[in-house]
């Protein structure tokens, strides 16, 4: 546990962040800038009020535009809010990948979980979800058809199979059961604050330490391979597939 605590403290701040540069170095056009402002407004209100209480009218007022302007970009509330949440997930994923790349053990499954837990609080929507506003997560879930989630489960299965083949996940455990239990654990972490009360949620660093230790003992072989580079590449490929347009 002491070694895990030390690694979590080192990972907590993550790599130094740099300003975002538009693709190709060109300035974004007016439509793109307006879209980003609308997504910023939607994200602020979602984090403040939640998924169901926030309306298209609220977002328009927050952004200082007419309601019709929003429909130039998104067909309805679900489409807008899904775009705002996915944008934040992409930003957080990029942060996690930087953290993993800078960590010599970053490709190990318990280190992936550590960096994910420690990165999330810097992103208001994700922090709100972890902090007990599960209706943001549930609203996001409801905006997709079930086939999308079957696809996600399939991608998770494939990632874990490759991790087993690389010697980074125990090969004696059935992948489908690992995916199922990891999904249940994630959903439980999101919904637990509403069930037991937000004041009962442990500090994030403590929660991360315990989760990291759990995954290390449960899912990883002993001893581990001397290098986790294969795991870094596998996780990067997994994220790339998750971020493809649905």
Secondary structure, 3 states (H helix, E strand, C coil): CHHHHHHHHHHHCCCCCCCCCCHHHCCCCHHHHHHHHHHHHHHHHHHHHCCCCCCHHHHHHHHCCCHHHHCCCCCCHHHHHHHHHHHHHHHHHHHHHHHHHHCCCCCCHHHHHHHHHHHHCCCHHHHHHHCCCHHHHHHHHHCCCHHHHHHHHHHHHHHHHHHHHCCCCCCCCCHHHHHHHHHHHHHHHHHHHHHHCHHHCCCHHHHHHHHHHHHHHHHCCCCCCCCCHHHHHHHHHHHHHHCCCC
